[in-house]
């Protein structure tokens, strides 16, 4: 194609005066790359540099707003949308020079394209995170309240809208109002799970109920979506039916062709190894392809991305690999472009008819109130509590990326005019900004929704568990290396058919590549389908259970949750199953666990919130020791006194009935105890006397007493245990702090083990070959949180209120009561 200059054009047209020509003026097409600041050409309109400037400005404003609003407990989505609005015609782009310089319409095509890609991968990644089977089970339990919280706000908002429709000219008529308020009444699962994750409520009772309701909304919402396809385009039934049939064909293709390929990739990936990079790239390309096909067939590319994400199993190896590859780029670079687009479509200056604005806002607000009313109506019928219903309704009103994305498409298709779209965006931002602070102020994760948290503690300690009854132990297992130590400890606790041990074995795994946490019984029928570490752990425990002649019963569980909230699920399971003892393996080696800091934080959280006694096991048992037939086991017990040490002594009392276990009790008598410690000393004396009485004919049990005048002499007593025992039992701390604890506390490396426990677990102590079990009693937990408690101790009982109240009325050896 030849290019003519000005003189050539004049000569060219002068030679053709007898012809009729139509002159077309082409708009200026923006260059993609700049020629540089030294070029004479105007480089201010080049697309790529302006695109980068837009991205940088969004990042800067988003982070600045988030920093300012963090004290107000605002979620990140609110800050991102506000940054887009500031960059749009509402604030910065209101200035014509700024708009022509940075936000030229011809330069927004690249931004809009990248934001659409960001939306595709946002839906794809969040669909991958969904545990489909688990979500269906959750929805089955919450379908009643879920439907109630969907239908009531939809009905109320539609009634209000149609009453005020004459005042709202900017909303399309026909079937669109039903779609609009169906979107407003719907709680999207990815949005709710992401919001709960920011609030650290994923594992809470409120979070689980909200996730169940959102799952019901997803199922019901997609049913309405297919119905809308059938009724689309002004009632052209044929087009709608063809669209639905084509989408069913796409779903069939993904399920019966692509999903088997996905499962083949997972089966051929060795456990613990990353998925081959070629497979990951191919899977990441698939949502774009399926999205384009869905868009061509009459649906949207978001539908195709969701279908592709749903066929991929959540979690490792493939699901977590996809999330790991995409999440950072998606959240920090692609989604901000979507917020720029939302901001460009939002213009607060377009709102001139305040009557229409108020009527539309009132219609939307009626839906928000209706959702809370639906929760109140249903949950009050089951006597759950007004506060619970209000909080659930508030959480389900959270809005996110999906609501903004769908509404922006409606704006592009002219279903909403500019003032109505602006009102919709502002309404969603405002309600989300209100939800997060309210939930954080009025909901505490430890609150039980069934209002049964005020239970007796007498069934939550080893001292309160009769020796001839079943002992329930909850064992948290991080990896396969924890299994031999757990088996050895269970074997030492002297289980018999008349006094069995029920082992609630929970394989805990960090939440990676999933949207929602999981806690469910591990089904043995699934073992042969998908071999993994959980299966091997449970097989080893089941083998031991069968070899013990049913004196050790196994209840296997699988738990997948963030480490920050994992303690809530552990404590809830211990509460529901009336478990008196939780065993937590202590992570010593960074090479083995790789996330030692997170695990230690998890242990500390369990100690602070547990409804029962917690034992921390520093496992240094020989790997084959638990399988040996000739079994002998030496246990040392360091007894200073106090609730923690009494729990250690109660466990030793059970172990003393095992003929293969020999126990050495080191009892430390301190002269520094004050008169205020008399009652604690009396409880110690009662339990020690019981231990002596039941072990008086047992030659394997030996008692040594040390009278110590100075706290530092305790160190000499501890050193005397060096390399003499396979297991040492010790309490975390005394009821009243020793001078030694106060002096040594700054030097303690692992504070969750206490001063003595940290000393025994140190690798410098005897070469680090002794296993240590550090006990932490519920009595200390409740004392530190100023809660009342009541404990029965094998023939002795006492109750206490606040820690700093006087305790009196000591009554002989039969009963001890404290007020």
BADO-941290 format. One record per residue (C-alpha): x, y, z. Coordinates in steps of 0.5 Angstrom, whole numbers, plus 2048, in hexadecimal, padded with zeros to 3 digits. Layout:
# BADO-941290
XYZ/...
This chain:
# BADO-941290
800800800/8038077FE/80380D802/8028147FF/80481A802/800821802/8038237FB/80281C7F8/7FB81C7FB/7F98237F7/7FC8207F1/7F881A7F1/7F181D7F3/7F28237ED/7F381D7E8/7EC81A7EA/7E78207EA/7E281C7E6/7E18177EC/7DD8187F2/7E18167F8/7DF815800/7E5818805/7E581480B/7E9816811/7EC811815/7ED81281D/7F481281F/7F680B821/7FB80A827/802807826/80380182B/80A80382C/80E80A82D/81380D829/81781082F/817817832/81C81982C/817818827/81381E823/80D819823/80881A828/80981482D/804816832/7FF81282F/80380B82F/7FF805832/804801836/80780783A/80080A83B/7FE80383D/804802842/802809845/7FB807846/7FD80084A/80380484E/7FD809850/7F8804852/7FE800856/80080785A/7F980985B/7F680285D/7FC801862/7FB808865/7F4808866/7F5801869/7FA80486E/7F6809870/7EF805871/7F37FF875/7F180287C/7EA802879/7EA7FB878/7E97FC870/7EA7F686C/7EE7F6866/7E97F6860/7E67FD863/7EC800862/7EE7FD85B/7E7800859/7E880685C/7EF807859/7EB806852/7E680B853/7EB810855/7EF80F84F/7E880F84B/7E4815848/7E1816850/7E8819852/7EE81984E/7EB818847/7E681E848/7EC822846/7EC82283E/7F482383E/7F581D842/7F081983F/7F381A838/7FA81983B/7F981283E/7F281083D/7F1811836/7EB80C833/7EF80A82D/7F4807832/7EF804837/7EF7FE832/7F57FB835/7F37FC83C/7EC7F983B/7EF7F3838/7F47F183D/7EE7F3842/7EA7ED83F/7EF7E883F/7F07EA847/7E97E9848/7E97E2844/7EF7E0848/7EC7E284F/7E67DE84D/7EA7D884B/7EF7D8851/7E97D9856/7E57D3853/7EC7CF853/7EC7D085B/7E57CD85C/7E57C685F/7DE7C485B/7DC7BE85F/7DE7C2866/7DA7C8863/7D47C3861/7D47C0868/7D47C786C/7CE7C9867/7CA7C3869/7CB7C6870/7C97CD86F/7C47CD869/7BE7CF86D/7C17D5870/7C57D6869/7BF7D6865/7BB7DB86B/7C17E086A/7C07E0863/7B97E0861/7B77E5867/7BB7EB865/7BA7E985D/7B27EA85E/7B37F0863/7B77F485E/7B37F2858/7AD7F485B/7B07FB85E/7B37FC857/7AD7FB853/7A9800858/7AE805856/7B080384F/7AD80A84C/7B280E850/7B880984D/7B980B846/7C0808845/7BE801846/7BC7FD840/7B57FA840/7B37F383F/7B77ED842/7BD7F1844/7BA7F484B/7BA7EC84D/7C17EB84B/7C37F184E/7C07F0855/7C27E8854/7C97EA854/7C87EF85A/7C57E985E/7CA7E485C/7D07E3860/7D67E085C/7DA7DB85F/7E17DE85D/7DF7E4860/7DD7E2866/7E37DD867/7E77E3866/7E47E786A/7E47E2870/7EB7E186F/7ED7E8870/7E97E8876/7ED7E2878/7E67DE879/7E67D9874/7E67D3879/7E17D687E/7DA7D487F/7D87DB87C/7DD7DA876/7DA7D3875/7D37D4875/7D47DA870/7D87D686B/7D27D186B/7CD7D686A/7D27D9864/7D27D2861/7CB7D2861/7CA7D985E/7CF7D6858/7CB7D0857/7C57D4856/7C87DA853/7CB7D684D/7C47D384C/7C17D984B/7C77DB847/7C57D5842/7BD7D8843/7BF7DF841/7C37DC83A/7BC7D9838/7B97DF839/7BE7E4836/7BE7E9830/7B77EB831/7B47E4831/7B77E182B/7B67DA82E/7BA7D7828/7C07DA82A/7C07D9831/7BF7D2830/7C57D182B/7C97D5830/7C77D0836/7C87CA832/7CF7CC82F/7D17CE836/7CF7C7839/7D37C4833/7D97C8836/7D87C583D/7D87BE83A/7DE7BF836/7E27C283C/7DF7BC841/7E07B683C/7E77B9839/7EB7BE83C/7E97BC843/7EC7B5842/7F27B883F/7F37BC845/7F27B684A/7F87B3846/7FC7B8847/7FB7B884E/7FC7B084F/8037B184B/8067B684F/80A7B3855/8077B585C/80B7BB85F/80E7BD858/80C7C3854/8077C284E/80B7C2847/80B7C9844/8097C783E/8027C5841/8017CB845/8027CF83F/7FD7CB83B/7F87CB841/7F97D3841/7F77D483A/7F17D083A/7EC7D583E/7EE7DA838/7EC7D5833/7E67D3837/7E47DA838/7E47DC831/7E07D682F/7DB7D8834/7DB7DF832/7DA7DD82A/7D47D882C/7D07DE830/7D27DD837/7D87E183A/7DF7DF83A/7DF7DF842/7DA7D9842/7DF7D583E/7E57D7843/7E07D5848/7DF7CE845/7E67CD844/7E87CF84B/7E37CA84E/7E57C484A/7EC7C584E/7ED7C1855/7EE7C685A/7F57C685E/7FC7C385C/7FF7C1857/7FB7C5852/7F67C9855/7FC7CC85A/8017CD854/7FC7D1850/7FA7D5856/8017D6857/8037D8850/7FD7DD84F/7FB7E0856/8007E5857/8007E8850/7F97E8850/7F77EB856/7FD7F1855/7FD7F284E/7F77F084A/7F17F184F/7F37F8850/7F27F9848/7EB7F784A/7EA7FC84F/7ED80284A/7E77FF845/7E280084B/7E580784D/7E4809845/7DD807845/7DB80A84C/7DA81184C/7D7815852/7D681B84E/7D181884A/7CC817850/7C781D84F/7C181A850/7C1819858/7BA816858/7BC810853/7C280F857/7BF80F85D/7B980A85B/7BF805858/7C380685E/7BC804862/7BB7FE85E/7C27FB85F/7C27FD866/7BB7F9867/7BF7F3864/7C57F3869/7C07F486F/7BB7EE86C/7C27EA86C/7C27EB874/7BB7EA875/7BB7E4871/7C17E1876/7BD7E487C/7B77E087A/7BA7DA879/7BF7D987E/7BA7DC883/7B67D6882/7BB7D1884/7BD7D688A/7C47D7888/7C47DE88A/7C37E5888/7CA7E7888/7CC7E1883/7C77E387E/7C97EA87E/7D07E887D/7CE7E3878/7CA7E8874/7CF7ED874/7D57E9871/7D07E686C/7D07ED869/7D77EE868/7D87F0861/7DE7EF85C/7E27EE855/7DC7EA852/7D77EF854/7DB7F5851/7DD7F184B/7D67EE849/7D37F584A/7D87F8846/7D67F4840/7CF7F6841/7D17FD840/7D57FC83A/7CE7F9837/7CA7FF839/7C67FB83E/7C8800843/7C9808842/7CF80B845/7CC80E84B/7C880784D/7CF80484C/7D2809850/7CD808856/7CE800855/7D5801856/7D580685C/7D080185F/7D47FB85F/7DA7FF861/7D6802867/7D37FB869/7DA7F8869/7DD7FD86D/7D87FC872/7D87F5873/7E07F4874/7E07F887B/7DA7F687D/7DB7EE87D/7E27F0880/7DF7F4886/7D97EF888/7DC7E8886/7E17E488A/7E37DE886/7E37DA88D/7DB7DB88D/7D77D588C/7D17D6888/7CE7D088B/7CE7D4892/7D17CE895/7D87D1897/7D67D189E/7D87CA8A0/7DB7C78A6/7E27C68A6/7E27C08AA/7E27BB8A4/7E87BF8A1/7EE7BD8A5/7F27B68A6/7F17B78AE/7E97B78AC/7EA7B18A8/7E97AA8AC/7EE7A58AB/7E97A08A9/7E67A48A4/7E87A589D/7ED7AB89C/7EC7AF896/7F27B2892/7F27B788D/7F97B6889/7FB7BB884/7FF7B987F/8037BD87A/8077B8876/8097B1876/80F7B187A/80A7B3880/8067AC880/80C7A8883/80C7AD889/8047AD88A/8047A588A/8097A588F/8067AA894/7FF7A6893/8027A0894/8057A289B/7FF7A589D/7FD79E89F/7F679D89A/7F279689C/7EC79489A/7E87968A0/7EC79D8A0/7ED79E898/7F07A4895/7EC7A8890/7F17AB88B/7EE7B1887/7F47B1882/7F37B887E/7F87B9878/7F97C0878/7FB7C4871/7FC7CB870/7F67CE86B/7FA7CF864/7F67CF85E/7EF7CF861/7EA7D4863/7E77D1869/7E97CD86F/7E87C5870/7E77C1876/7E47BA875/7E47B3876/7E97AF872/7E57AA86E/7E97A486D/7E67A2867/7EA7A7863/7F07A5865/7F17A185F/7EF7A685A/7F47AC85C/7FA7A9860/7FD7AF864/8017B186A/7FA7B186E/7F87AA86C/7FF7A786E/7FF7AB875/7F87A8876/7FA7A1874/8007A1879/7FB7A387E/7F679E87C/7FB79887C/7FD79A883/7F679A885/7F4793883/7FB791886/7F979388D/7F378F88D/7EE79588C/7F1798893/7F279E88E/7EC7A088A/7EE7A5884/7EA7AB882/7ED7AE87C/7EC7B587A/7EF7B9874/7F07C1876/7F27C6870/7F27CD873/7F67D3874/7FB7D3879/7F87D987C/7F17D687D/7F37CF87E/7F37CF885/7EB7D1885/7EA7CA881/7EE7C6886/7EB7C988C/7E47C8889/7E57C1888/7E87C088F/7E27C3892/7DD7C088E/7E07B988F/7E17BA897/7E87B9896/7ED7BA89C/7F47BA899/7F67BD892/7FD7BB890/8017BF88C/8087BD889/80D7C3889/8117C5883/8187C5884/81B7C587E/81A7CA878/81C7C5873/8177C0875/8117C5875/8137CB872/80E7CF875/8107CF87C/80E7D687E/8077D587C/8077CE880/8097D1886/8047D7886/7FF7D1885/8017CE88B/8017D488F/7FA7D588D/7F77CF88E/7FA7CF895/7F77D6896/7F07D4894/7F07CC895/7EA7CA899/7EE7C489C/7F57C289E/7FA7C3898/8017BF898/8077C1894/80B7BB891/8127BC890/8137B688C/81A7B388C/8187AB88D/81B7A6888/8187A5882/81779E883/81679E88A/80E79E88A/80E797886/81379388A/81078D88E/81478D894/812794896/81579889C/81479F89E/8177A48A3/8137AA8A5/8157B08A9/8117B48AC/8137BB8AF/80E7BD8B4/80E7C58B7/8067C58B8/8017C98B5/7FB7C78B0/8007C68AA/8047C18AE/7FE7BE8B1/7FC7BC8AA/8037B98A9/8027B58AF/7FB7B38AD/7FE7B08A6/8047AD8AA/7FE7A98AE/7FB7A68A8/8027A48A5/8047A18AC/7FF79B8AA/8037998A4/8087948A6/80D7968A1/80D79D8A4/81279F8AA/8117A68AD/8157AA8B1/8127B08B5/8167B68B7/8127BA8BC/8157C18BD/8137C48C4/8147CB8C4/8157CF8CA/8147D68C7/80C7D48C6/8087D98CA/8027D88CE/7FE7DA8C8/8007D48C5/7FD7CF8CA/7F77CD8C6/7FB7CC8C0/8007C88C4/7FA7C48C7/7F87C28C0/7FF7C08BE/7FF7BB8C5/7F87B88C4/7FA7B68BD/8017B48BF/7FE7AF8C4/7FA7AC8BF/7FF7AB8BB/8037A88C0/7FD7A38C3/7FC7A08BC/80379F8BA/80679D8C1/8067958BF/8097978B8/8117968B8/81179A8B2/80F7A18B5/8147A58B9/8137AB8BD/8197B08BE/8187B68C2/81C7BC8C2/81C7C28C7/81E7C88C4/8207CF8C7/8227D38C1/81E7D38BA/8257D28B7/8267CB8BA/8207C98B6/8257C98B0/8297C48B3/8237BF8B4/8227C08AD/8297BE8AB/8287B88AF/8237B58AA/8287B68A4/8287B089F/8247AB8A4/81D7AB8A1/81A7AA89A/8157AF89C/8147B58A2/80E7B88A4/80D7BF8A6/8087C48A7/8097CB8A4/8097CF8AA/8077CF8B1/8017D38B4/8057D88B7/80B7DA8B3/8127D88B6/8187DD8B7/81B7D88B2/8167D98AD/8167E18AD/81E7E08AD/81E7DC8A7/8187DE8A3/81C7E389E/8217DD89D/81C7D889B/81C7D6893/8157D3893/8107D6898/80B7D2896/80F7CC89A/8107D08A0/8167D18A4/8177CA8A6/8157C789F/8197CB89B/81F7C989F/81E7C289E/81C7C2897/8227C6895/8277C3890/82D7C4895/8297C089B/82C7B989B/82D7BA893/8267BB892/8247B3892/81E7B4897/8177B5895/8137BA899/80C7BA89A/80A7C189D/8037C28A0/7FF7C88A0/7F87C88A4/7F17CB8A3/7F17CD8AA/7F77D28A8/7F47D48A2/7ED7D68A5/7F17D98AB/7F57DE8A6/7EF7E08A3/7EB7E18A9/7E67DC8A8/7E37D78AD/7E47D08AD/7E27CA8B1/7E67C38B1/7E67BC8B4/7EC7B98B6/7EB7B18B7/7E77B28BE/7E97B98BF/7E57BF8BC/7E67C78BC/7E47CD8B8/7E77D38B7/7E47DA8B5/7E97E08B3/7F17DE8B4/7F27E48B9/7EC7E28BE/7EE7DF8C4/7ED7D88C5/7EA7D58CB/7E67CF8CF/7EB7CA8CE/7E77C38D0/7EC7BD8D2/7EE7B88CD/7E77B78CA/7E57BE8C7/7E87C48C5/7E47CA8C3/7E77D18C1/7E37D78C0/
